[in-house]
C-alpha cells in the first residue's frame, strides 16, 4: 500500500499525495487515489476550499514552514 505524504510548501499549501479521502463540512467526499497529489489551502483565502487556488500568493500569506508538533 502506498503511504500518505504531506509536504508543507513555504508560505503556501499543504501538498498531499494519496491514497486519501477528504470529507468536507457538508459531508462531500473526495477520493484521492495513489499516484496523485493535491494542494490543500492553508491560508484560508481559496475560493476552491479545501483545495488551493494560489490565493496565498495574492494575499501575501506568511507562515512558519517547520513543524512545531
C-alpha positions as a LaTeX table, in Angstrom:
\begin{tabular}{lrrr}
\hline
Residue & $x$ (\AA) & $y$ (\AA) & $z$ (\AA) \\
\hline
Unk1 & 0.00 & 0.00 & 0.00 \\
Unk2 & 1.24 & 3.48 & $-0.87$ \\
Unk3 & 1.96 & 5.77 & 2.05 \\
Unk4 & 0.29 & 9.13 & 2.51 \\
Unk5 & 2.71 & 12.05 & 2.38 \\
Unk6 & 2.03 & 15.66 & 3.37 \\
Unk7 & 4.53 & 18.32 & 2.32 \\
Unk8 & 4.38 & 21.86 & 3.69 \\
Unk9 & 5.17 & 24.40 & 0.98 \\
Unk10 & 6.85 & 27.64 & 2.14 \\
Unk11 & 4.09 & 30.24 & 2.62 \\
Unk12 & 1.81 & 28.04 & 0.56 \\
Unk13 & $-0.41$ & 24.99 & 0.64 \\
Unk14 & $-0.10$ & 21.52 & 2.08 \\
Unk15 & 0.63 & 19.11 & $-0.77$ \\
Unk16 & $-0.88$ & 15.71 & $-0.04$ \\
Unk17 & $-0.25$ & 12.54 & $-2.02$ \\
Unk18 & $-2.58$ & 9.60 & $-1.58$ \\
Unk19 & $-4.40$ & 7.44 & $-1.39$ \\
Unk20 & $-6.55$ & 9.55 & 0.93 \\
Unk21 & $-10.18$ & 10.53 & 1.40 \\
Unk22 & $-11.19$ & 14.10 & 2.23 \\
Unk23 & $-14.62$ & 14.81 & 3.72 \\
Unk24 & $-15.70$ & 18.46 & 3.87 \\
Unk25 & $-18.05$ & 20.08 & 6.41 \\
Unk26 & $-21.07$ & 19.26 & 4.24 \\
Unk27 & $-20.13$ & 15.59 & 4.04 \\
Unk28 & $-18.90$ & 15.73 & 0.44 \\
Unk29 & $-16.19$ & 13.13 & $-0.13$ \\
Unk30 & $-13.15$ & 13.43 & $-2.35$ \\
Unk31 & $-11.30$ & 10.20 & $-3.09$ \\
Unk32 & $-7.68$ & 10.91 & $-3.93$ \\
Unk33 & $-6.05$ & 7.82 & $-5.46$ \\
Unk34 & $-2.45$ & 6.77 & $-5.06$ \\
Unk35 & $-0.10$ & 8.35 & $-7.57$ \\
Unk36 & $-1.75$ & 11.76 & $-7.45$ \\
Unk37 & $-1.13$ & 14.79 & $-5.30$ \\
Unk38 & $-3.36$ & 17.69 & $-4.31$ \\
Unk39 & $-2.65$ & 21.08 & $-2.78$ \\
Unk40 & $-4.81$ & 21.88 & 0.23 \\
Unk41 & $-5.41$ & 25.50 & 1.22 \\
Unk42 & $-3.55$ & 26.65 & 4.30 \\
Unk43 & $-4.13$ & 30.41 & 4.04 \\
Unk44 & $-7.94$ & 30.38 & 4.20 \\
Unk45 & $-8.42$ & 32.59 & 1.12 \\
Unk46 & $-9.02$ & 29.94 & $-1.54$ \\
Unk47 & $-12.29$ & 30.10 & $-3.45$ \\
Unk48 & $-11.98$ & 26.34 & $-4.01$ \\
Unk49 & $-11.60$ & 25.09 & $-0.43$ \\
Unk50 & $-10.36$ & 22.68 & 0.71 \\
Unk51 & $-8.14$ & 22.87 & $-2.37$ \\
Unk52 & $-5.57$ & 25.59 & $-3.05$ \\
Unk53 & $-6.23$ & 28.09 & $-5.86$ \\
Unk54 & $-2.97$ & 30.02 & $-5.26$ \\
Unk55 & $-4.74$ & 32.80 & $-3.34$ \\
Unk56 & $-1.82$ & 32.67 & $-0.87$ \\
Unk57 & 0.29 & 34.44 & $-3.50$ \\
Unk58 & $-2.28$ & 37.21 & $-3.97$ \\
Unk59 & $-2.70$ & 37.89 & $-0.24$ \\
Unk60 & 0.98 & 37.55 & 0.71 \\
Unk61 & 0.38 & 34.64 & 3.09 \\
Unk62 & 3.25 & 34.10 & 5.53 \\
Unk63 & 3.53 & 31.06 & 7.79 \\
Unk64 & 6.20 & 29.08 & 9.57 \\
Unk65 & 7.15 & 26.08 & 7.47 \\
Unk66 & 8.76 & 23.97 & 10.17 \\
Unk67 & 6.60 & 21.52 & 12.08 \\
Unk68 & 6.05 & 22.51 & 15.71 \\
Unk69 & 4.11 & 19.49 & 16.92 \\
\hline
\end{tabular}
